[in-house]
Amino acid sequence: MTPANEKFPRSLLAIMAFFSLLVIILPLVFWFRLDYYEVCPTCAREREVQDWLIPFTRTPYYTYTQIEDTPLTAELAKLHYVDQHQHHWLIIRGVGPGNDEIIGEGVRVAPGLITPAIAPFVELLHKYTDPETEAYWFARMTHPQQSDFVRKVAEQITTESFADGEAFRERLRALKSSERRLLIARWGRVYEPQERTPPRLLYQRTSR
């Protein structure tokens, strides 16, 4: 029998077919995947989610999740400002098949929850103000219109030092006034959230 007439062993053909199929399937497995981050507006925990999808569908056949505390989560626990609850996860951002960007409802409240300056801001509020003032800022941390307003105030005031509570409260009033003017200039009509005492994070949707 000449080499031209020889046939490949069936086992070798099977192996070649398997690897050929693998070359086709593996890119599909990694292509059809959702990767995104979520936040709980009650306790400020953050969750990473990976949904592995059945190709050409939005149906996951496997989901991986990992929950992490944010600095604000720890501060809320220390102050006993969070009650037992079921997480209400809001998608912040992520990517889908083909690197399609995912932007969720949580993107508008995340600045007031996961920004590093928020936790020390809450600590300062508790140290130098009263529960009503704390409640004012807590209500706005998770407000879609005003979350970024809180972030801007927090990032400025936490870089400064204060001789006493009165100095902090005076500076807080000044920052609140200036940033609120910018807030109104941006939104026009600003919806005021419900405040809760003792302070708690309370997510409230707006009509805008």
N, C-alpha and C positions, 0 to 999 in steps of 0.2 A: 504494500500500500504506500503510495507516495504521500508526501506532506500535504499536497493540495487536496487529497481525498480524506485527510484526517478530520474528525469532528471534535469540537470542544466537548469536554465532559459536561454532563448536565449540571453537576454541582457548581462548576465554574460559571456556567451561564446563569444559574440562579443567583450566585453572589454578585455578578455583574448587573443583573436586573435589579437586585436589592439596592445596590449603591446608586444606580441610576435613578431609582424611585426616591431614594433619600435626598439626592441632589435637588429634586423637584419639590419634595415635601418640606424640607427644612426651611427654605426661604418663606414658604407660605405660613409655617408655624410662627415665625418671628414677625412676619409682616402683619398678620391679623391678630393684633394685640392692642389693648388699651392700657396706657400707663398714666395714672393721674393721682393727684393729692386732694384730700378732703379735710375739712375742719369741722369740729363740733362746736356750735356757737354757745353751748351751755358751759363747757369745761375747758374749751380752747385746745383740746387734744387734736393732734394731726394724724391722719391715716394715709398711708401709701397703699395704692391698689393697683394690681395688675390683673386684667381680665384677658385670658387666652381664649380667643374666639374660634368658633367653627368657621372655616374659610368662607368668605363671601356672605357672612351673616354678622349680626351683632349679638349672637347668643354665645355666652361663655361656656366652655366645657371645663374650665378650671379657673379659680380665682385665688390670688394670693393677696393677703392684707397684712399690714404691720402698723400698729398704733404706737405713737410716741407722745410723751408729754412735752409740752412747750414750756418755756420759762413762766408764762402766765398761768399754766395749769398748776405748777408748784406753788405759785404765790396765792392762787385762789384756795388751794388746799390748806395752806398755812394759816390763812385768815378765816377759814371755815365759810367761804363765800360761794360754795357750790354744794348743791343738794344731790341726793341719789337721783339718777335719771337714766333714761335710755338715750344713747347718742343719736343725734339727728345730723347725719353727715351731709355737708354741702360741698360739692365739687369746687375746687379752686381752679386749677389748671392741669393740663396734661396733653398727651399726644395719642392719636389713634393710628389706624392703618395708613401707611403712606406718609407718616409724620403730620397728619392733619391735626391742627391745634384744637384742643378742647378748652373752652372757657365756661365755667359753671357759675351758679348763683353765689357760691362762696367767695368769688374773687372780689366782690364788693364789701365783704365784711372781714376778710382776712387781714387787712392792714391793722385793724384794731384788736386783733387776737394773736397773731403770730410774729408781729414785729418785735424784735428783741427789747426795744425801749418800753414796751407796754408794761411788762412786769415791774420794773423799778418805778414806773409812773404810778402804778397801783399802790406800791409800797409807800411812796411819798404822800399820796392821797390819804391813805389810812393813817399815816403818822401825823399829818399836819392839818387835816380838814375833818369835817363831821360826816355822819352817814348820809345826810341829804346831798352833800357835794359829791361824795363817792357815787351815790345813786345816779346823779346827773351824768357823770362820765361813763359809768357802767352801761347805762341805757344807750349811749351813743357808740360804744365800742362795736356793737353788733348791728348797728343801724346802717343799711346800705348807702344812704346819703352821707352819713356823718362819721363813718368808721375812719376814713382817711383824715378827716378833721382832727380826730383824737390822736391818730398817729403823728401828725405834724406837731401838735402841741407836746406830745410825749417825747418826741425826738429832740425837741429844743430844750425843754425844761429839765430833762434828766442829764444834760451835759453841764448844768450849772450847779452851784453850791449856794446854800442858804443859811444865814445866821440863825434864823428861828422860823417858827410857823408863819408869822405875819409876813415875813419877806417872801416865803413861798407862795402864800395866798395872793399877795399883791402881784407877783409875777404871773401866777396862774390866771388872774383876772385880765391882765394885759394881753397875754397870749390868746386867751379865749376870745377877747374882743377883736383882735386883729385877724385871727384865723377865721372867725365867724363871718366877718365882712367878706373875706375871700370865698367862703362857702356860699353865701347868699349870691355873690356875683356869678358864681358858677351855675348854681341850680335855679336861681330865681326864687321859687317857692320852696321852702325847706319844711319838711314834715317833722314834727316833734314827736319823739318816741315816748312811750309810757315808762315812767321811772318806778323803781321798786326799792323799798327799804324794809329790811336790811339789803344792802347792795347785792344784786345778782345779775349775771348776764342773761339777757332776754332778747331773743332774736325776733324782730318784727319786720315783716315785709312792708314796702311802701307801694303806692299805686304807680310809681314811676320807675 
